[in-house]
Amino acid sequence: MCDALSAHYTKLSTFFAPIAAMRYCACALLVGLFASLWTPPAKAALQVKGSATTLENATNPHPADDDILLPIPCDASMALRAVGTRADGYLWDLETLFGCDNCDRVDRDYYERRYKAAVSGPFSDKDLPRTWRLALPKTETGNYYYYFIGKYEISNFQWKAVMEGWCPSASSPMSAEDSRPKTNISWFDAVNFTKSYTEWLLQNAPASLPRFVGDAKNIGYLRLPTEVEWEYAARGGHKVARASLHEREFFPMEGDEDHSHYAVFRAENGPAAESVQPIGSRKPNPLDLYDSAGNVAEMVMDTFHFSLGGRLHGSAGGFIRKGGGFLSTLSEILPGRREEVAFFLGDRVNSARDLGMRVVLSGINTPSGNRPDALDKEWKIAGEGSHLLLDQGKNPIEEIDRLIAAAGGPQEKENLIRLRAILKNNNIALDRQNAAAAEGLIRSALFMVETVRNYGVRHKSFVNMIANSVKEREAAKGMSASTRAAVEQTISDLLANKAGMARALDAAVGFYRSKVEESLNYPESLFAAKLTLMGEELAGDDVLSRNMRKAHEIFMKHVQALRLGKRSRLNRDMLLQDILPENLRDGLVK
């Protein structure tokens, strides 16, 4: 089906343009005919008198231009948000920390202690309809890979429309419950919903689902999210800095707002909400997801594993619920919190009144079409390059290739080829380790820039307090001996604190300079790529991202100077001139 028809499905609730569609493909007549039979969701809702809510409130109460919209029965829609992961190719991914270190269960840290895991998506921008690409994160370099996650929890209306074929009518109008999340369903019910919905789309709106380039068979489909897909999106995904994913237990909030602005939950020492609230009743997270914290907890695809020693334990248990619900406390709605739930209880399949679901649109990793060639090309160069640290000498793969070429017999050659495969996998692991080490070095350098700034601010505050104390002493020359002694002691203490702060600042500058010098241990291309990646990740408008962007500019300047042999640019005073604003340099820079 043509892109115009896909656009008609995916953006139906925000525009209606069958005439414009004629410009794009020969099937314009079909689009026009379909459009004449389709009633936009907002209009359909108005036609049912006596409804306590509308289709919009039950499907997408906060529409945005970059929403991805899939049709559902009743001329309604399912709103999705694009989630992007930066990677160097299909065989690479984004590794970060999941779980949490402070979820108020210090006696049971094995539940959710932070662990390393990776996230990516099966779709490149080339696999997606033209209209969807407008909603994708932009990057000047590198690649994003995508999956799509529900903007809201599945509502009662959406459940009934898909699972029961129910649509509102004059004799059966919508109730207030239709705009609330669907609860009291089992994990098996949730999986069945994604199956039924995908089947409905395949039968009624196949052009609304993404297809892989050159693949006539495989297509995007709905399922439950994995735990890392859910948590990455709940933390803000590509919309927040990597530092936020690593350091925070909750996504960055605006201004003086607190968790209650973003989540329906039971406040400390307060009563629980009486019931779940309509979808989208609180503010969204940075990715524009609603109710990813609170309202109803959400099921994911994975089974529960203990988190021990930075990795997940091997025993697979019940399913996982994430995000907490209206009965949950603050610590229980944090995105890293992990709760194990039994698939079955003693006499029934398990369900709960504060447990619902959210969907993900994804696909397979090994489609046909253009993908096999792309995967083969990536595999051939993976681990073959020289992303080894500079002091590690020659790439052993090249040595093995020379030995294979000079092999004396088939058995010797076969053994060398097997050894080459082992070394290739080791090189891939080493590439990943070196890339992660380079990222860690950059991240620590940026935080050291911020540390130097903070020490500069504190040093300046001591300078100001000393000046005020001296003025106080001069203005009251007739003060008693005891008062004068107290003032002198205060000045002496302030001078000692000021000197101590200057020493701490010097130590921080020295550590920062060592990080700049360590950058020479990495190939220039690798380090430059990681610097660029870090800069793109700091595009957010939160305070942390803004401060880190300034630190990133300073660090790039110093690394480039060092690469050009301008080591004199790294002396203490010149570093402080770059890092500290002029009003903080008093007494620190000569």
N, C-alpha and C positions, 0 to 999 in steps of 0.2 A: 504494500500500500504506500502511496506517495507521502512525502513529508508534510504536505498541506493537510492531509487527513490526520496524520499524527498530531500536527499542531492543533487541529480542531478538537481532538480528544484531550490533549494535555493542557490546553489553555482555555477550555470552553467556558469556565466560570468567569474569566476576566475579559475575553473579547469574543466577538462573533463575526467572522468575516469570510463567508464563502466566496464573495466576489474576488477578494484579494487572493484567495487560494487558487483561482484560475490562472494566475501568473506563474505558478510553480509547477504544475503537472497536468497531464492530459486527463486526469480523472476528476477535473473540476466539476463536471456535471454530477458525478456521484457524490462529491462533497456537498454540493448545493442541495441535492435531494435529501441527503442525510440531515443537513442543517435545518431543512424545512420541517423535519419530523422531530427534531431535538429541542426540548425546552430547557434553557439555561437553568441551573439549580435555584438561583434566587427567585426567578419568575415562577418556577414550579411550586416553591414553598408558599408563595403568595396566593396561589390558586386554591389551597386547602384552607378553608375558613375554620376557625375554631381550634387551630393548632396552638399548643402552648409553647412551641419553639419553631424554628425554621430549619430547612435543610442546611443552610449556611452555618447556623449555630451548631448543628449536629455533625458537620463535616469539616468546615474550615472557617471558624469565627473570626480569624485574623488573617485574611488573604494578603499575600505579598506577590510582587511582580516576578520574583524568582522562585516561586513555588513550582514543583512538578506535580501536575494533576493527572491522575488516572481516573477513568470513569468507573462507576459502580452502578448497580441497578437503580431505578427510579430517577434517571437523568441526574444523578448526583456525582460526587467526586471523592477521591482519596488523595489528600495532600501529602507529598513527600518532600524531603529536603536532601539536596546533594551533599554527600560527605566525601571530601577529597583527602587522599594520602599522597604525600610526596615520595617518589621513589625513582631510581635510575632505570627502571625497566620492569617488565612483568615478573621477573624472577627475584626482584628486590622488594623490600617492604619498609614500613616505618616501625621501628622498634622503640617502645617507651615503657614506662612503668604503669602497672594497673594495680587494683586493690587499694588499700589505705593503711597508714601506720597509726592512725589515731581515730578509730571508729568506736571508742568507748567500750572495747572488750579486751582490756589489757591481759586478762586472765585466759583469753582464748585467741591469742594472736595468730594461731595457725589457721584461723578462718579466712583472714583477708590481708595479712601482711603483704606489703608491696612485692610484686614479682614482675620479671621482664616477660613481655610478650610482644608480638608484632601484629600489625593490622594493615590491610590493603584492600583493594577492590578489584573485581574482574574486568571492569569496563574502562577503556580509554575513551577520550572524547570522540574518536572516530567511530566508535560503536553506537553513539547516541544520536537521537533525532536532532536536526538542526535547531529546533526551537528549545531543546533542553540545554544546548551548549551555552545559551545566554545566562543560565543559572549556575554555571560552573565557576569555581575559583580560577583566577587568572594567574599566570606565572610567566616571567620573562625567560627563564631557563628551566631545564629539567621537565619532568612529566608529573602529572597528577593521575591517579587511578581512583575509580569511584565505586561507591555503592550508594543506595538511597534508602533513607529511613523515614518512617512515618512521622509527620509533623506533630501529631497528637496520638493519644491512646485511642484504640478502636472504640467507637461509640456504640451505644445500644442500637441506634438506627442503622449504622453500617453493618452491624452483626445481623440484624433482622433482614436487611435488604439482601445480603449475600446468602445467608444460611436458610432463610425462610421464604425468600421471595416477596417479602412484605413491602409495600409502598403506601405512603399516606394517601388518604382519600377523604372525601366529605363524610363518609360514614365511619372512617377509621383515621381520625386526625393524629398528628404527632403529639406526644405528651412531653412534659419537662424531662422525663427519664431518658428520652431519646438522645439528648445532648450530653448525657453522662457516660463515662466509660463503661464498657461491658465487663461485668465481674461474674463471680460464681461459675467460672469455667475451668476445666482441667487443662493441663498441658496438652493432652491429646486433642481436646476440643480446639485449642489454639492452633495446633498444627493442621487440623482439619479445615479450619477457617482459611488458612493460607492456601491450602490445596484447592478448596472450592472456589476461592476468589480468582486464583490463577486460571482455573478451568473456565470460569465465566468470561474472563478477559480473552482467553484463546478462542472462545466460541463467538463472542460478541464484539470484541474490540481488539483484535490481534495487532493492529497497527499502532496501538498505544504502548506496546511493550518494546524495549530496545532489542535490536538484533546485532549480532557480531558481524564485522565486515567480511563479506564473501561467504558467510555461513547461512545456508538456506534452511537449516534444521533447528539449530539451537537458538534459544530466545531467553530473555530475562524472565524471572519468576519471583513470586512472593514467598517468603518464609519468615520464621522467627529470627531475630538477630542473634549472632553469637555474643558471648559475654564481652569480648574485646570490642566488637563493633558497637554494641550498645554503650559501653562505658566511654569509648573514645568520643562518640557523638554526644553523650550526656555531659561530658566535661567541656564541650565546645568545639571538638574536632579541629579542623583547619582554621577556624576563626580565632583561636587563641594561640598564644606563644607556647613553644615547646616547654619553656620554663614553667609555665602554669600547669601543664600536664604532669610535670615532675614534682613540683613543689607544693601545689595546692591540693586541699581535700575537696574543694568546691570550685566551680568556675568563677571567674572574676565578676563581682557585682558592681553595679553603678552607684557612685556617690556614697551616701549614708544608708543605702538600702540593706536590708537583712534578708535572711532566708525566707521569711514569711511573705515577701513580695514575689517569690518565685515558686513556692511550694505550699500545698495544703498538707499540714502535718500537725501533730500534737506538740504544742510549745511546752517548754519546761515548766512543770508545776501547774500546767493549764489543762483544761478539759479537751478531750479529743473532739474533732468535728463529728457531727451526728451522722453524716453520710458523705459519699463521694460528691465532688462538685462537677459542674459541666466542664467539658474539655476546654482548655484555654482560659481558665478563670484567673490564672496568675500570669506574671510576665514570663517571656521565653528566655532560654539560655542563649549564649552568643551565636549558636548555630540556628536560632529561631525555632528550637524545639520547645514544646509546651509540656509541662507536667512530667519532665524527665526526673524530677525530684518530687516525691509526695503524690497526693491524690489517690492513685492506686499503684501498687507495686507491679512490676512487669516481668513476665516470663521470658527467658532466653533459651536458645537452642541447647546450650551446653549442660552437661552434668556437672555436679559439684566435685571439686578436688580441693584438698587442703593446700594452703600456701606455705611452703617450708623452704628455707634456704634460698629464697629468690626465684623459686620455680614451683610449678604445680605438682602435687603428689600424684602417684599413679593410680590410686583407687578412685573409680568413678562412682559417685553416689546418686542422690536425687537430682532434680532439676534446680536451677538457680532463679531466685527472684531478685530484682534489682530496683533501686530507687525509692523503696519504701512507699507507704500509703498514708491515708488520712489518720490511721490509728498509730502511726509510727512517730518516734521521737526524732529530734534533730540528727543525732548520730546515725540513725537508721535510714535517713534519706540521702546520705552522702553517696556520690556515684561509685566510690570504691567499695562500699559495704557489700558483702556477699552473704546471702542467706540460702541455706539448703532447705529444700522442700521435698517431702516424699511424694512420689508419683501416686502411691496408694496409701490409704489408711486401713484400719482393721476391717472395715466393712464396705468401703467404697473407694472410688477414684477421688483424688484430692482436689478441692477447690476452696475458694475463700471469698468473702464479701469485699476484701480490699486488694484483690489480685486480678489484674487484667493483662493486656498485651499491647504491643506495638509491632508493626511489620517492617521488614526490610525487603527491598527489591535488589536482587543480585543475579548471578548467573554462574556458569561453570568456568573453571580456569583453563580448560583445554578444548575450546571450540575448534571447529575446522575453519575453512576460509583462509584468511591471512595470518591467523594466530600461530599455527605450527612453525611457519618460516621465521616469524619474529622470535619465538621461543628458541628455535635452533640457533639463530644468530646470537642471541644473548648468551646461550649456554657455551657457545664456542669461544667467546671472549671472556666469560666469567672465570676468574682465577688465573687468566693467562697473562695479564698485564703486570705492571711493576708498581702496584700500590703498596708494596712492602715499605717499611720504614727505611730511610736512606742508608742507615748503617748496617743493613742486613745483607748487603752484597747482591750477587746475581740471583735472578729468578731461577729456582731449581727446575721449573718446567722446561726452560730452554736447554738446560744441561741434559735432561732426560730425552728431549727430542734429538739431540746430537747422538746420544747413545743408541737410540732406536734406529737412526739412520745408519749407524755403523754396526748393528747387531750381526753376529756371525751365523745365526740359525733361527728357525721359526720359534723354537721354544724360548730362546733368549729374548726374542723380540716380543713374544706374547707376555712374558714376565715383566718386561719393561713397560709395556702398554698398561698392564694392570697397575704397576707402580705409578705411572703417570696419572691414572685416574684417581688414585689415593692422594697424590700431591695436589692435583687440581682441586679436589674437595677441601683439602687443608688450606690451600691458597684462598679459596672462596671464604672460608671461615676467617682467615687472617685479614682479608680485605675488609670484611664486616667489622672485625675488631679494631682495625686501624681507622676505619671511618668513624666508628663510635668513639674511639680515643680522640680523634681530631675534633669531633663535636664537643666532647667533654672539655677539652682544652679551651675551645672558643667560649663555651658557656662559663667556665670558671673565670676566664679573663674578663668577660663582660661584667660578672658579678664583682670582680675586684675593682673595676672602674667605679662601680656604684659604691663599693666600700670606701674607696679613697674619697669620693665626693662626700659621703656621710661623715668621715673623719674630719674633712675640711669644714663642714658645717658645725660640728661639735667644737672644733678648735676655735672657730670664729666666735662661738657663743662664750667660750672662756675668755677670749680677748675682750669682748664687750663687757662681761661681768667684772673683769679686773679693772677696766676703765671706769665703770660705774662706782666700784668700791673705792678707787683712788679719789674720785670726785667727792664721794661721801666723806672720806677722811680729811680732805682739804677744806671742805665746807664746814666742818665741825671741829676746828682746832681746839676749842675749849672743852672738848669732851673729857669725861673722867678717864683715869688711867685704865680702869678695867674695860671700859667701852673701847678705848683706843687699842688695847691689847687684843680684844675680840675682832676688831676690824683688821688689824695687822695679821692675825691668824687666818682670817678669811682670805685676805689677799695672798698670803703664803700658800694656802691650800689651793687656791685657784691657779696660782703660778705653777704649782706642782702638777695639777691636773692638765694644764695647758701643755706643759713639757711632755707629760706622759702621752697626751693625744698626738703631739707632733712625732714622738717616737713610733707610735702605732701607725701613724700615717706613712712614715718612712718605710716601715716594714711592709705595709700593704703595697706601696709603690714598688719596692724591691721584688715582691712576689709577682706583681703584675708584669714587671719587666722580664722576669724569668719565663712567664707564659708567652710573651712575645717572642723571646729567643727560642723557645721550644718549637715554635711553628716551623723553624727551619728543618726540623727532623722529618717533616712530611713532604712528599712531592708537591711542587707548587700547584699543579693542576688539581690534585685531590683537595688541598687546603683551600684553594680559591673556590672550588665547588661547594665546600662545606660552609665557607663564609657567605657565599651567595644564598645558599639554602637558609642559613640562619637569618639573614636579612629579610628574606621573604616571609619567614615565619613570624617576624616581629611587626607585621602590618596592622595589628589590632590597635584600637583606640583606647585601651585601658592604660592606667598609669604605668604599670610594669612594662608594657610594650613600648610606650613612649620613652621611658628612661633607658630601656635596653637598646632602642634604636640609636640614641645618642652615644651610648657606650660602644655599640657596634661600629659606628662611623670612626670613632677614635681608635679602636683596635685595628680596623682595616688600614687606617693611615699609618700606624706604627709598624704593622707587619709589612706593608709595601715599602716603607722606608728601609727596613732591615733587609728585605730582599734586594734592594738597590744598593746595598752596602753603606747606607747612611746610618751607621751605628751611633754616631754622635747625637742623633735625634732622640736617643733613648736615655740621655742623662736625666737625673732626677728633676732638675728645674724645668727642663723642656717638657717632660711628661706632665708635670703639675700644671704648666701653662695650658696644655691641651685639655686636661681633665677638669681642672677647677675654674669656675668663672672668676673674673677679676676681683670681685668683692670678697672672695674667700682666700685669696693668696697672701693676705697681710701676715707678715712674719713667717711665711713658709717658702716663698720664692724670692731669691736674691735679685 
